[in-house]
Amino acid sequence: MSVGEVKASLRAAIEAARQGRRVFDQAASDGEATTRTANALLHGSRNEDVKAVREALTAASAEVEPTRRRFDNTAKHTTAYLTRLE
């Protein structure tokens, strides 16, 4: 693989990370809206299945920011590496 091909691959990886972040942000936004609706509908429920779903949603919500950082760091570090090659 030539240096030019490596650079092209790195540029594609950077764009993929940025696109992934945009798609993830939309999915997270949709998930947050759905969670709000579910919480409103299920308010006051003591059902064990509802409790399990709420716990799963809380756990998923806690992963949103770390995942965003992973996308951002991938693009940042790959850009830094590309810059060193140029």
JOVENZI-V575064 format. One record per backbone hydrogen bond with DSSP energy under -0.5 kcal/mol. CO is the residue of the C=O (numbers start at 1). NH is the residue of the N-H. E is the energy in kcal/mol with one decimal. If there is no record, write none. Layout:
# JOVENZI-V575064
CO,NH,E ; CO,NH,E
This chain:
# JOVENZI-V575064
2,6,-2.3 ; 3,7,-2.7 ; 4,8,-2.2 ; 5,9,-2.3 ; 6,10,-2.6 ; 7,11,-2.6 ; 8,12,-2.2 ; 9,13,-2.3 ; 10,14,-2.4 ; 11,15,-2.3 ; 12,16,-2.5 ; 13,17,-2.4 ; 14,18,-2.3 ; 15,19,-2.9 ; 16,20,-2.8 ; 17,21,-2.1 ; 18,22,-2.0 ; 19,23,-2.5 ; 20,24,-2.8 ; 21,25,-2.8 ; 22,26,-1.9 ; 23,27,-2.4 ; 24,28,-3.1 ; 25,29,-2.3 ; 26,30,-2.6 ; 27,31,-2.6 ; 28,32,-2.5 ; 29,33,-2.1 ; 30,34,-2.3 ; 31,35,-2.5 ; 32,36,-2.3 ; 33,37,-2.1 ; 34,38,-2.8 ; 35,39,-2.9 ; 36,40,-2.1 ; 37,41,-2.4 ; 38,42,-2.5 ; 39,43,-0.5 ; 40,43,-0.5 ; 42,45,-2.4 ; 47,51,-2.3 ; 48,52,-2.3 ; 49,53,-2.2 ; 50,54,-2.6 ; 51,55,-2.2 ; 52,56,-2.2 ; 53,57,-2.6 ; 54,58,-2.2 ; 55,59,-2.3 ; 56,60,-2.5 ; 57,61,-2.4 ; 58,62,-1.7 ; 59,63,-0.6 ; 60,63,-1.2 ; 61,64,-1.2 ; 63,67,-1.9 ; 64,68,-2.3 ; 65,69,-2.5 ; 66,70,-1.8 ; 67,71,-2.1 ; 68,72,-2.6 ; 69,73,-3.2 ; 70,74,-2.3 ; 71,75,-2.2 ; 72,76,-2.6 ; 73,77,-2.9 ; 74,78,-2.2 ; 75,79,-2.2 ; 76,80,-2.2 ; 77,81,-2.1 ; 78,82,-2.5 ; 79,83,-2.6 ; 80,84,-1.7 ; 81,85,-1.3 ; 82,86,-1.3
